[in-house]
Amino acid sequence: QVVITKAAGSLTGIGLQANEGRLTVAYVEEDSIFAGLIAAGEQLISINGNAVNASTVSDREHAALLLHEASDLSVVVRETKDRKSTRLNSSH
């Protein structure tokens, strides 16, 4: 579980993607508030106690909104075999 405090509406610096119905981290920017805490390829299980998945576009949009709008974030992730330790440089 990763717990972070941020300004509501501020960017998180991560990208999300659908992977066989699961919601996974596509990338983590170098200056992200999540840098060093989560990695690309990890599966998002819940955000602030709300289970998340990628079954529909609406599900993915809801998860992105939860991340964006919250000021206190509690994110549960599951490491997968696709986990990548590299982070994106925000200047790219």
Secondary structure, DSSP 8 states (H G I E B T S, - for coil): -EEEE--TT----EEEEEETTEEEEEEEBTT-TTBTTB-BT-EEEEETTEE---SSHHHHHHHHHHHHH-SEEEEEEE--TT-B---B-TT-
